[in-house]
Amino acid sequence: MPDYDAGLAFYAAGLGFRVLADEDRGGGRRWVLVEPPGGGAALLLARAASPAQAAAIGRQAGGRVAFFLWADDFAAALARLRDAGAALEEAPRHEPYGRVVVWRDPFGNRWDLLGPPRHG
């Protein structure tokens, strides 16, 4: 990502991720670690340190979805994504394994939001 504070604004303030660490590592570097509501994993927010790294933001997985976020309350998580300014690539859809929508964060990283299937 281009800036630590922009990452914190989106993930912590916008999506409600909890900040686990925000430590100065010197030389303008920080160790910024966040976890989604409910935990289960953590995400290191890393600032690109070179033009080559900056060019790779959002393409780390070769154009495929690189990250997956599970939400027990899919509708609430989807509303939070929209409110935070995430770019939805499609309409939410129903799959045999649950509900899903592909979205991008402001930095170009592709995610799947996954939730339980609807019953009934």
Order of alpha helices (4+ residues) and beta strands (2+ residues): alpha-beta-beta-beta-alpha-beta-alpha-beta-beta-beta-beta
